[in-house]
Amino acid sequence: MQESLRKKSEQLQLLGNIFSLLEQFDLEDMAVTTDGSQLGKVVSLLCEVKAIFASCRTR
């Protein structure tokens, strides 16, 4: 039980770290300049992840 709670806590901390990193990048600007490329697809996915994290944060 204790181990499970510790793992969940670590996972939440990692998700918070990922969200903090995503906030540091201007993904929308990157999406415009990389549109149509493989990198553009990755940036678009990161924009979606950022939006999901933001919506979860406001709940």
C-alpha positions as a Markdown table, in Angstrom:
| # | Residue | x | y | z |
|---|---|---|---|---|
| 1 | Met | 0.0 | 0.0 | 0.0 |
| 2 | Gln | 2.7 | 2.5 | 1.0 |
| 3 | Glu | 4.8 | 1.5 | -2.1 |
| 4 | Ser | 1.7 | 2.1 | -4.3 |
| 5 | Leu | 1.2 | 5.6 | -2.8 |
| 6 | Arg | 4.8 | 6.4 | -3.2 |
| 7 | Lys | 4.8 | 5.4 | -6.9 |
| 8 | Lys | 1.6 | 7.4 | -7.6 |
| 9 | Ser | 3.2 | 10.4 | -5.9 |
| 10 | Glu | 6.3 | 10.1 | -8.0 |
| 11 | Gln | 4.2 | 9.8 | -11.2 |
| 12 | Leu | 2.3 | 12.9 | -10.4 |
| 13 | Gln | 5.5 | 14.8 | -9.7 |
| 14 | Leu | 6.9 | 13.7 | -13.1 |
| 15 | Leu | 3.7 | 14.8 | -14.8 |
| 16 | Gly | 4.1 | 18.2 | -13.1 |
| 17 | Asn | 7.6 | 18.4 | -14.3 |
| 18 | Ile | 6.6 | 17.6 | -17.9 |
| 19 | Phe | 3.9 | 20.3 | -17.7 |
| 20 | Ser | 6.4 | 22.8 | -16.4 |
| 21 | Leu | 8.7 | 22.0 | -19.3 |
| 22 | Leu | 5.9 | 22.4 | -21.8 |
| 23 | Glu | 5.0 | 25.8 | -20.4 |
| 24 | Gln | 8.5 | 27.0 | -21.1 |
| 25 | Phe | 8.3 | 26.5 | -24.8 |
| 26 | Asp | 6.3 | 28.6 | -27.3 |
| 27 | Leu | 4.8 | 25.5 | -28.9 |
| 28 | Glu | 2.3 | 27.5 | -31.0 |
| 29 | Asp | 5.1 | 29.4 | -32.6 |
| 30 | Met | 7.1 | 26.2 | -33.1 |
| 31 | Ala | 4.0 | 24.6 | -34.7 |
| 32 | Val | 3.8 | 27.4 | -37.3 |
| 33 | Thr | 7.5 | 27.2 | -38.3 |
| 34 | Thr | 7.6 | 23.4 | -38.4 |
| 35 | Asp | 4.2 | 22.8 | -40.1 |
| 36 | Gly | 4.2 | 20.0 | -42.5 |
| 37 | Ser | 7.4 | 18.3 | -41.2 |
| 38 | Gln | 7.8 | 15.3 | -38.9 |
| 39 | Leu | 8.9 | 17.7 | -36.2 |
| 40 | Gly | 5.7 | 19.7 | -36.8 |
| 41 | Lys | 3.7 | 16.6 | -36.1 |
| 42 | Val | 5.5 | 16.1 | -32.8 |
| 43 | Val | 5.1 | 19.8 | -31.9 |
| 44 | Ser | 1.3 | 19.5 | -32.7 |
| 45 | Leu | 1.1 | 16.5 | -30.4 |
| 46 | Leu | 2.9 | 18.4 | -27.6 |
| 47 | Cys | 0.4 | 21.3 | -28.1 |
| 48 | Glu | -2.4 | 18.8 | -27.5 |
| 49 | Val | -0.7 | 17.4 | -24.4 |
| 50 | Lys | -0.2 | 20.9 | -23.1 |
| 51 | Ala | -3.9 | 21.7 | -23.6 |
| 52 | Ile | -4.9 | 18.5 | -21.8 |
| 53 | Phe | -2.6 | 19.3 | -18.9 |
| 54 | Ala | -4.0 | 22.8 | -18.7 |
| 55 | Ser | -7.6 | 21.6 | -18.7 |
| 56 | Cys | -6.8 | 19.1 | -15.9 |
| 57 | Arg | -5.2 | 21.8 | -13.9 |
| 58 | Thr | -8.3 | 24.0 | -13.9 |
| 59 | Arg | -10.6 | 21.2 | -12.6 |
